[in-house]
Each structure stands twice: as structure tokens, then as C-alpha cells.
Amino acid sequence: MGPQVTARSIRIIGVPLDLGASRRGVDMGPSALRIARLADRLRLLGHQVEDRGNLIVSQREHLADNPGEALLAIAGVCRTLAAETAAAVRDGVTPLVLGGDHSLAMGSIAGVATALAERGERVGVIWLDAHGDINTPESSASGNLHGMPVAHLLGLGDRRLSAIATPHPALRPQQCVMVGLRDLDPPERKHIRDLGITAFTMRHIDERGLQSVMADAIAIASSGTGGIHVSCDPDWIDPTDAPGVGTPVRGGATFREAHLALEMAADSGKLLAMDLVEINPVLDQRNRTAELAVDLIVSAFGARIL
């Protein structure tokens, strides 16, 4: 397994953020992934791994009970996280961000975009998720910020969240690809169509096969970019394999498809950064979703069967 893996330096950053979701528990996700021996598994592949511990995140109990407080707290966490991921990319290190809810991507991807912009490059994003996460505060029915990161990365929504990257917006629609979608709100469908984002639903995967879909996703996200940021919510996988997620939806990718997707990301040689978010140990069974997530991360960083 060792010889084909290109050793890299990986910097783990935990973000125990649950302010963007209505269900509690994803703040424990980083711990669950560490308990599943994430760093050891990556070191066994020959990578250097530095675990920076967790960013400090306000507990929900300490915030006033209004959405504005949560937004300010999330914006602060995302700015701190953006500084961390930008520093990692400048150092030639791969940031691996453990969530926490998916609103953290407004920071992690903004930081990678900032560091790439300093060398005249753009970031490409592959968004592995059952959901589009492309609502704005105006379009969202729930008001939950973990359903809005893509919109803010594209420059829509609240400026406190959309202007974290320098320059902003962090992401261009033609360099963002969604894979695994099967639960979209009507405004999200409109945003995806109006912006011209490439979005592969589970139907595309059923009709064309995961290999063909992922090959296209990698080609699009790497075209005219300095590399790919993979942002993975395990709810893109079927809940029979990944029960410990905040918003499970039946009919997701299989265990094997999920591995293939991340092995292909590794094979591309384009992976610059990765988020693994929305693991909810409260809803899990004996940490099996976190263990699956660690298996997937290890695939993204070069693990092979043969």
C-alpha cells in the first residue's frame, strides 16, 4: 500500500461547531473522528500529521436565543478557520477540517481560496452532500446556517459570511460541483439553475455510475483552478451505512461508491484540502459513522486495496 502514496503533511483542525444546525450533537464530531484513530491511520500511509486540536467555539447555551447571535458567532469561527486553512496552504500543508456542522465550510474554503489567490489561482470545490446547502438567509425556510455555506462562498447572502475570503467571493459557480444531491428546497433548485452550477443528483449516479460522474466532477473542479477542496457531509452516503448524521435522507451513495469517489479524488493528484463535517455521535451506533468517515478520509489520502 505504501509505495504509490505520495507522502504529504496534513494539518488536522477540529471545529466543534453546532450553531448552524437545529439538531444538537455535531460539536462532538471531531472527537468521534479522533477516537476512530484518524491521525494514526494517516500516519500509517506515510503522511506527516499535525493535529492542531479544536478551534474555540461558543457553546449554544452561552448565546442569547436569537439567530443574529449565532450568525455572529459562526462568522467569527469561520474567520478564524479561514486564517488557519490559508496558513496551511501557504505552508504547503493539506488542511483537514473536522466538523462540526457544514457552516464551517464558509471559513475553510474561504481560507484556501485566499491562499490560492495570493499565487494567482482559484479554488475548485467538490461538494459531497445529500443537500445543496445553497439557501440564503432570505430563501431559507429553517434559518439554519448549515444550509447556506455554498451560497455565501459564491458571494450571496449575508456579507459577514460571504466576504471572508480575500478577494471575495471565494468561489465561482463554474468551479463548484455538487455530487450526491437528493434533498433540495425549491429556492435551492432555482439558485443552482440560475448560477449554472454543475450538480449531480443520485439519479445521475444511478444512470451513469459513480465513476463517470466523479470523473466529470474532478475535471470541472480542476479546470482553471489551483486544485480541489473536497467538502464531505457523510449524509451523501445512505443512512444504512452512515446513521450518525444530522439530516439523514434515504437513497444515498453506497459504501463502495463513497470509497470510489474519494479514491478518485486521491488519484487526481489535485486534492488541496478536505472537510469532513456533520458527524453526530448522539445519533450514531457505536461510532460506526465516524469509523466510516475515517476510512473515507484515508481513501482520499491514498489508501488502496492493492
N, C-alpha and C positions, 0 to 999 in steps of 0.2 A: 504493500500500500504506500510505503514511503516515497519511492523514487520519483513518481510522477508529480508529487505535491510540491509546488513552489513555496518554500518557506516564506512566511511574511510575519510582520509584527502586528499583533492585534491588540487593540485597547478596548477593554470592556468598560462600559459606562452604564450603571444602573439608574433608572428613573422611576422611582416608586410613586407614580402619578395616578390618582384615581379621580381627579377633579373634573375630567371631561366626560365621564360616563355616569349613568344613573345607578347601575348595579355596583355594589361595593366589592372589593377584593383584589382588583388587578394591581393594587400597590404592592402586593406580596409576590407578584410575578418574578421580579429579579431574584428574590431569594429562592423561589422554586427552581429556577433555571440553574442557579449556582449549586443547589442541593443535588441536582441531576448531573453534577461533575462536568459542567461546561468547560471550564478552563483546562482541566486535566485532559479531557477528550481532544481539545485543540492542540495542547502540547504534545500529545501522543502522535499527532500528524507531523510534528516537527516545527510548529509555529512557536514564536515567542509570544507570550501572552502576559499583558499587564492589566490587572483589574483595578480600576480607579475607585471602586466602591460606588456608593449611590450619591446622586445629587440630593441636596436638601429640598424637600417638597413640603409645603404647608399641609397639615392634616385638615381634612374637611371639617372636623369638629372645631377647628380654630378659626374658621372663616365665618363671617356673617352670612346669614342664609339668603343671599341674593346672587343672581347669576354674574353680576358685574365683578364681585369679589373673586369668584372662581376664574373669570376671564383674566383678571389682572395677575392672579397667582400663576395661571398657566403661561401667560405671556412672559412672566419673569423666569419661570423654569425653562421655557423654550429659548430665551435669550442666553441663559447660562449654558444650556446644552449646545446651542449653536457655536458658542465660543469654544467648547470642548471638541466638537467634531471638526471645526475648522482647524484648530491647533493640531489635531491628529493628522488630518490630510496634509497640512504643511510639513509635518514631521515625517511624512512618508509612511504613516501608520494607518491601519484599517480600523475605523471606529465600528464597534459592535455595540449597539444600544439595546438595552433590555428594558422592556416596559412592564408595567405601566400601560395606560390607555394610549390610543393611537394619536391623540392630540400632540404627543411629544414629537411626532414627525415634522411638525411646523418648525421645530428647533433643529432636529438632527439633520434634515435635508437642507435647511437654510444655511447651516454652517458649512456643509460640504460644498454647496453652491458658492458660498462666499470665498472659500479657499480656491476653488477651481477658477472663479472669475479673476482672481489675482494673477493667474497664469494664462488668462485669455480663453478659458474653456467654460463650457456649460455642463450641467449635470443631467444625466438621463435617469429616470425613475421607473422601476417596475413595482407596481402596487399589487401585491398578492393579498386578496381580500374578498370576502363574500359581498362586501359593501363598497360603494363608490367613495364614501367619505368626502363628498364634494358638495354638500349643502353649505349655504352661507347662514349667518345669523338671521337674515331676513327670510330665507326659504325653509329653515329647519322647523319641523313640527315639534321636536322634543326640546330644542335648545341645547342639546348635548354637544359639547365641542369636539368630542372624538369622532363625530360625524362630519367634521368640517376641515380637516387638515389640507386636503388636496386643493380645495377652493382657495384657502389662504396662501398656499405655496404658489398658486397661479396668479396671486395679486388681487383676488376678490375678497369681499367680506370686511372684517374689522382691521383697520390699518395697524393697530397694535400687534396683530398676529400676522399680517400679510407683508409687513415691511422689516422683518427680522434679518433677511439676507441683505448683503451689500454687494452689488446693487440688487434691488428687488424689482420684480418678483423673482423668487428663487428658481422657478420652473417655467418652461414654455410648454404649451399644450402638446406640440408635436413631438416632444421628448419625454412624454409621460404615457405609460402603457398600464392599463388595468387588466389583471388576469384573475379569473375565478368568480366574477360577479354573478350573483343570483338574487340579490335583495336590494332594489333601488327604489327610492322615493320618486314621484313624478318630477319634482324640480331637479333632481339629480340627473334623470334621463335627459332633461332639456339642457342642463349645463354641459353634459358630455357631448351631446349632439352639436350645440351651438359653438362650443370651443374646438370641436373636431378632434377630441381625444380618442386614441385607439383603445377600445375596451373589448376584451374578450370575455364573454359570459360562459357559464357552464355549458350552454348549448354549443358554442363554438368548440369547446373542448370535446364534447360528445361527438360532434360531427367530424371534426378534423383531426382529433387526437392531440394530446398534450404536447407531444414533441413538435408538431408543426406550429402550434400556437406559440409555444415558448421560443422557438427559433425566430418567429416574426417579432415577438416582444423584445428579444435581445437585439435584433437588427435595428429596430426602431429606436430603442432607448440608447443604443450606442452610436447612432448616426449623428455626426456633428457634435458629439459630446466628449468629455474627457474620461468618461467611464460611467458605470451604473451604480446607483444606490437602490438596493432591494429592500423594500419595506413590507414586512410579512406579518399579517394577522392570521394566526392559525385557524380562525373561523373560515378561511377559504377551504380548509380540509373538512371532510364530512364529520359531523359530531360523534359518529360511532368510533372514530379514531381519535378525535380531539374534543372530548367533552368539556374540558376545563377552560372554556372561553366565555367572554361576556355576552355575546349575542350570537348563539348558535343558530344555524339555518341548515335544514336537511338538504341533501343532494350535492354535497361538496366534492372536492377532489379526493381521490383515494390516497391511501398511504403511499402507494407506489408512484402515483402521479406527482405527489408533493416532493418525493425524493428526486424524481427525474427533473422537475423544474429547477431545483437548487443545484443538482449536479451539472445541469446545462449552464446555469449562471457561473458555476466554477470553471467549467470548460471554456467559457467565452474569454477568460482572462481579463474581463472588463470590470469585475466587482471591486468597487471602491469603498463601500460602506454598507452596513446592514442594520435594520431594526427588526427586533422580534418582540412583538407587543401583545397586549390583551390576554395574557395567560392569567386565569383566575383560579387560584388554588382552592378557593371556597367551593367552587363548582366542579372541581376535578375529582378523579378517582385515583387515590394513591400516587399522585404526582405524575400520572401517565402522560398527560398533555405536555407537561414540561419536559419529560424524557423524550417524547416525540420531537418536541421543538429543538432540543439539543441535538438529536440525530440529524434534523434538517440543517441546523447551523453547521454541523460538522460536514455534511454533504456540500454545503455552499463553499466551504473552505478546503475542499479537495478530497474528502474521504471517498473511497471506491470499494466496490465489492472485490474487484480483481486488480 
